[in-house]
Amino acid sequence: MADVVFLVANAPEGKTIAAAMAALPRQRRLPLRSHWGITGGDFPDVIDARMRAQIDLLFLQTRFSFIGGPADPFSTGVLAAARQATPIRTAYDIKAPTGFVHAYDLTRLLIAAVEQTGLRGDVRADRRRLRAALEGLEKPVRGLIKTYVKPFGPYSSEMSAAHEALGIGDFVMGRYGEQGEILLPD
């Protein structure tokens, strides 16, 4: 296997590493692989399309994008609601799409748990009921990444992934497009 540089970095550190790699002579450049931390800031503005063309850069991404994938009524409605409530006008305006998508899905899960258990004003008791509701959601919850069916369960040493709503099939390796947008494989 060829040498690869694995980045565990957010946008500030990732920009430094990517710029340094692009500055190397072509024969010394190594592929860069990152988690989605580099997508949360101005990375694609600083490491622009010209610089990205000089490096082999892929990053871990969840399997949803407003750009490049087939639009469905649900995701179109989410984007329309974002346009009404924020300065977002197009999907290209979402500067941290992974954060937006994850926050949206997690909020939907939290709302479903609150609706299932209710809040009564006793913070400690509400926390216990909310945790139990999250670990035992009775109805599927539609998100952008997927429809969550019992995404969480009670944690134990035997069920160490019980609080992981996403599985290996929910991830892909993404890349930046010409306009700094995140593109997922077909």
N, C-alpha and C positions, 0 to 999 in steps of 0.2 A: 504494500500500500504506500502511496506517495505521502510525503510529509504534509501535514496540515496544521495550521494554527487554529486552535480552538479558543474562542473569545468567551470569557465570562465577564462581560463588560456592559456598561450602559453607554449611552450615546457619547458622553464626554471622553471616556477612555477609548471607546471603539473608534472614534474619529482619529485619535492620535495613532492608534495601531494601523488603521486602514491607510492613512496618509503615509505613514512610514513604509508600509508594504508597497504602495504605489510608487514611492520614490526609489525603490530598489531597482537595479537592472532587471529586466524581464526574466532572465534565466535564474535569478535568485528569489523571485516572488513565490510564495507558497499560498495555497488556497486558504481562505479564511472561513470558518464556520462559527456561528454565534447563536446565542439564545436571542429572544426577542427584545432584550434590553436596549439594543441599539436602535430600535424603531420608535422609541418614546421621546425623542428630542429632535434636534436639527441635523442629525446625522446625514440624511439625504440632501440637505441643502449645502453642507460643507463638503461632504464626499459626493460631489455632483456626478451627473451621468458620465462626463468625460473621465473623471477619476475612477468611477466604478467600472468603466470599460477596460481599465488597466489591471483590475484585480478579479480574482475568482471568489465572490462573496455569496454565501447562502446563510440563511438564519432560520432557526426553528420558529414555526408559526402554527397557530391553530387553524383548522380547516374551514375558515370562512373569510370572505372578503366582499366588500361592497363593489369592488372593481374586478372585472374580468370573469366573474362567475355568472351563472344564470340567475337573473333576478326573479324572485318570487314575491307574491303579494305581501307576505309577512315582512321580509327584509326591506322591501320598497316602502312599506308603511313606517318602519322604524326610522329609515333615513328621512322620510317626509316629516315625521314628528321632530326629529333633530333639527331639521331646517326651520321649523316653526319656533323652536324653543332656544336656539343658539345661533351664533353667526355662521354656522355651517351652511353652505349653499350647494356644494357637491361633495361626493365621497372623497375627492382629492383634498378637501379642506380639513379632513380629520387627520390631525398631525400625529396622533398616537392610536392608530386603529386597533391594535391589539388591546390596549387599555380600554378603549371605548367598547369593544365587543365583549371582553371579559366582564367589565363593570355592568354592562347591560344584562348579560346572562345571569350574573350573580345577584343582581338586584331583583330580577324576575324570580329567582329561587327564594330569596329572602321574603319577597312579598307573598309568595305561595305559602311559605311556612307561617308567616304572620296570619294570613287568612285562615289557615288550617287550625291554628291554636288560639289566636286572639291575644291581645295584650291587655293586662288587667291593672297595670300601674305599680306592681311590686317588682322592682327591677330584678332582684335575684330569682324570684320565681318565674318571671317572664323569660329570663335567660335560659333557665332549665327547660321550660316548655318549648321555647324557640329551638334550642338544640335538639330536643327530642323530635320536634316537627321536621327539622331539616334532615334528621337521620331516618325519618319515616314518612317522607312525603307520599301522600295517598294518590295524587293525580300527576300525570305527566305535565311537565312545564316546557313550553316552547321557548327556545332561545335562538340566537343567531347561529351558534356553532352546531347545535343539534336540539332535538327534543330530549329532555332529561327525564328518564324513568328511574325513580329511586336512585338519584345520583350519589347519595351518602348513606352510610350505615353506621351503627355504633362502632366506635374504634376499639380495637383490642390488639394485643401483640400478634395474634393470628391473622387479624384483618387490618394490617398496617396501612392499606390504601383505602380504608373505609371513608375517608374524608376527601378523596380525590374524585371529583365529578367527571374529569376527563380521562380517557384511556389512550393508549398508544395510537389507535386508529383516528384520533381527533387531531393529530399533528402531522405537519408536512414541512418540507424545507422550502421557504419562500425566497424571493429575491426582489430587488428594487427594479422598477421600470424606469423609462426615460424621464418621467416627470416626478420621480421620487416616490411613486406609489408602490405599494406592496403587491407583488404578483405571486400567485400560487400556481403550482403545476396543474395541468388539466387532469 
